[in-house]
Amino acid sequence: MPHARASLPTRRGLLAMGGAIGIGAALTACGGGKKSGSAAGDTGAGPSGPWSFKDDRGQTAQTKSLPKNIVAYTGTAAALFDYGIKVKGVFGPTRTKDGKADVQAGGLDISKVEIIGNVYGEFNVEKYAALEPDVLITDMWQKDVLWYVPDNSKDKILKLAPSVALWAADQSMPAALQRRADLAKSLGADLNAKQVTDAKAAFEKASARLRAATRANPGIKVLLGSASPDLFYVSEAKRSCDTRYFQELGVQFVTPKVDSQGFFESLSWENVGKYPADLILMDNRTGTLQPSDLGSKPTWARLPAVKAQQVVPRLTEPIYSYARVAPIVDALAQTIENAKKVA
């Protein structure tokens, strides 16, 4: 779900890819086929010894001691925070226009981190260098493309510290969750802490509930949507980790005719009804239009799911910690349980 529709992943395109499905601000998830688990990640010797971690590019980041000055993409920083790992700086959607924490910041106290970029294409290299970073951590929606690290300054940025990139696409949510857990463990997190094991148990319980919901209420057709003033984007479920996982649990998604990047199809508002759907999951990220913004779109109002009030928000870029995704999966399960066939 690359973030924009105007660069290699274009910002809006990436936004749409990941953003087309909504399920409550809580919802997030990714599904799929990459390797998961600690086999792909190497853990260093701890605070007194060298640290290393093999990322999803197959590259190994190394430092002489456990990284302290961590700079990360906002959503990844939020996942690490849920494991007790704090970062010094963030880049990516962090603060809204009214000064509040962006939905992608999760539990981060945004007043205690240096924000070196808040929108796509923004990354203050001078601020980054001043943090004396030990490691840079971000997501990866396309191979070797570092999420929210601008191409025009990438070379300068990557010279300042080792980098870690973890897949946010083309694998299933459990794999994405495991990789963030692996990284957190390498940075000193205790994965046996009660809050972590309780969160993982809640995720597994929510997953079982969603699987049962799709069996008890079969045939509910779900569309992943993301809105802009001129276009409506319908996302391909199998690309994003969360929706791929939902598919594995039995959720039936609309399959759009995607563009060359393979994440979504762009529709004019005249053609927004191309794919009949009983339930619409709407991208709730900052920068996308929300259902309350679409009153001037008569074709939107005529959609069966809209008429039936079966439109729910989706956190298109989930924060991959068990604590964050468990309520998302549970919310989707409840939505499927209560959904009616209206298409």
N, C-alpha and C positions, 0 to 999 in steps of 0.2 A: 504494500500500500504506500508506495512512495508518496511523498508529501505534497508535491505541487504538480500542477499540470503544465508546467512551462519550462522545465529544464530536464536533464536526463532522467532522474525521475523529476518531472516538473513538480513544483510545490503543490499545486492544486491537484495534480494527478496522484501524487503520493497520498495527499489528503484523501482523495476519493477512494483510492485503492483500499487503504486501510479503513477509510472512513465510511464506507457505504453501509455498514451494519450497526445498528444501535440496539442497546438493550438496557438502558438504564445507565446512568453515569457510571455505574459500577462495572458494567460489562467490559470484558476484555478477554481476548484469548487468541491463540494462534495454533495452527495445527500442521502436522506434516511429516516430512520424510527425511530430515537431516539426522545425523548421529546425535544422540543425546547422552546425558550422563557424564560422569567424571572421566570417562575414557578419553574425551577430547580435551580435557583441561588438566593442566599440571599445577600442583600446589607447591609453593615454596616452603622454605624452612621456618618461616615465622619471623617475628620482630627482630631477632638477633642474627638472622641469616638471609641469604639471597631469596628473592621471590621471582617466580615465573608463572606464566599462564599461557596456554596455547588456545588461541581464539578460533572463531569459525571461518577465518580465512586460511587457517593452517599456519598462522604466524605466531611465534612465541614472544610475548613481552617479558622483559627481564629487568629487574632492578637489584641493587646491592642489598637492600633491606626491604621490609614490608612497606608498600606505598602508604604515605601519610597525606600527601597533597594530591588528592584525587579530583580530577575534573571529568564530568560525565554529562551526557545527554540527559535532559531533565527526567524523562520517564525511567531511564536506567538508574539514575541517581535515586529516584523514589523507590525503586525495587531494592536497591542496596540498603537504603535507610530502614526498610522493613526488616532487614536482617541485622540491624545495628551498626551498619557501616556508613560513616558520614563522609560527605564529599566537601571539598573546599570551594569548587566552582561548578556552575552548570551552564549549559547552552541548550536552546530549544524553548518551546512555550512554557514559561515559568510564571509570569505576572500578567494579569489582565489589565485592560486600560484603566479600570477603577482601582488598581493597586492590589487586588486580591490574588491569591494563589490560583494559577491555572489548573484545570482539571487534571492535566498531565503531571502536576507536581506532587500528587498524592499527599503523603503525610509530611513532606519537607517543610521546614520553617524557612520560607523564602527570604526572611530578613537576615538569615545567618549564612547565606551562601552568596558568593560573587556571581552575578549574572553577566556572562560575557557575550550573550546573544539571546534575544527573546523571540525572534522571528526567523523564518527561513531565509538563509543567505547572510545572516548577521552573525559575526564571530569576531570579537575584538581581540586581535592577536597580541596587542600590547598588554591588555588586562590578563590574558592567559599567561603570557611570559612572566608577568609580575607575581603570579601565584606560585612560581617555581614548581610546576607540575611534575609529579613522579610518574603519572600515567593518565592517558586520555581514554575514556570508555564511551562507546556509542553502539547504536543498533546498526543493522545492515539489512536493507530490503532488496538490494540487488548486489550480486557478488562484487566485493571489493569497493563498493560505494559506501562511504562512511556517512551515516545519517546526520544531516545538519552541519557537516564540515564542508564549507564552501570550496568548490574546485579551484577558485582563483587564489585562495590562500592556503590550500591544503599542504603544499610542500613546506611552507614556512611553519605551519602548525605541527606537522609530523616530525620535524627536526628537533622540536623542543622536548619531547618525551615519548616513551614507548606508547603504543596504542593497542586497544582491544576492541574488536568488533564482534557482536553476537547477532545471529540471525533473528529477524522478527518476521520472516516470511518463509513459505515453502517447507514448513515443518509443523508438527502439531504442538499444541499448547504445553503438554507435559514436557516435551523436549525443550521448549523455550524456558519453561520454569526451571528445569533441572540445570540448564546452563548458567542461569543467573545465580542459582544456589551454589553451583560449583565455584563461580567467580567470587561470591560472597565468602564462601568457606576459605578460599585461598587468601582472602584479605583479612581473615581473622574471625569470621562469624562462627557461632556455635549452632550448627544445624540440628543439634539434639536439644536445644533450648525448648522449654514447654510451649512458648508462644509460636515457635516455628512448627513443631510437631502438631500442635492443635490446629494451626492454620492449614497444614497439609491434610489433616483428617477432615476438616471442614470442606476443603476442595474436593476430596474424594467422595464425600457424602453428597455434595451438590451435583457432582458429575453423575452419580447413581440416580439422583432425583431427575435430572434432565433426561437421561436415557429412558427412565420409566415414563416420563411425561410424553415423550415422542411416541412411545408404544401405546399409551392409553389414549392419546389424541392424534392419531395418524393423519397424514395428508395436509397438514398446515403448511402452506407455501410462504416462505419468508424471503423478503427482498432486502438487500443491503443498500441503503441509499445515502447519498451525500449531495447537498444542494448548494448552488451558487446562483447569482442573479440570472445568468443566461443559460445554464445547463444543469441537468440532473444526472448524477453519476450512479450507475448500478455496478456494484462490485462483484467480482468472482470470489466465491467463498473459499475455494480450495487454496488460494494463495496466502491469505492471512492466517496466522497461527491459531487465533481464537476461533474463527469461523470454520476452519478446517477441523478443529477438534469437535465443534458442535455438529458438523456433518458426521463425524465418526460416531457420535452419540445418537444419531438418527434425525437431526434437524434437516428438513428439506428446503434447499435454497433455490431461488431463481438462478438460472445460468445465462448470463448475458453474452453477447458477442463482443468480446474484449478487443481492445486495440493492440498495437504491436508490443506494448509493454506487458500485456497479459493480465492486468489487474482490474480493469473496469471498462464499461461502455459509457460513452457520453451521449445523452439524449437531449434534444431540445425540449422545452416545456410543452410544446404541442404534442410531443410523442411520449410524455411521461407515463402514459398508461400502457406502454408496449408490453410489459410483462405483468400479467395478473398476479396479485399477491394477497394473501390473507393478513399478513403481518409485515410491517415495515420497521426495520431497525435503522435509525437515523444517526449518522455521524454527529457527535456532539462536541467536536473540537472547536476551539476558538477559531474564528475565520470562516466557518461554514454557516449557512443559513439554517435556522431551526424551524420546526413546524409553525411556531408563532409568527415567523417572519414571512410566511408564504400565503398570506391572505389575498394578495393581489394575483395569485396564480390560480385561475379557475379550473385548470386541468388537474391541479393537485387536489382541490376540494372534491372533485368527482371520483377520485380513486376509492374503491370499495373499502380498503383498509383505513383510509382517512375517515370516511363516513362512519365506519364502525368503531372509530377511536382506538384502532389497533396499530398505533404508531408509538414506538418507544425509543428512547435514546440509546446510543451505543458509544462506549468509549473505544474509539477506533484503534487507538494505540494503547493497548492494555499495559498496565504496570505489572511486569512479570515476577510477582511474589505471590506465594500461596495466599497470604493475607488479603491481597487485593483482588485476585481473580475468583476466589471462593464465592463472594457475594455476587459477582457478575454472573457466574454460572447458575447460582441459585435463583437469581432474579429472572434469568431466561427460562429456567424450568417453570417458575410460577407463571410466566407470561404464556408459555406453550400450554400449560395446564388449563388456562382460562380462555385461550384463543378460540374463536369461532371461524368456520369456513365461510368466507364472504365473497371471495373472488369469483 
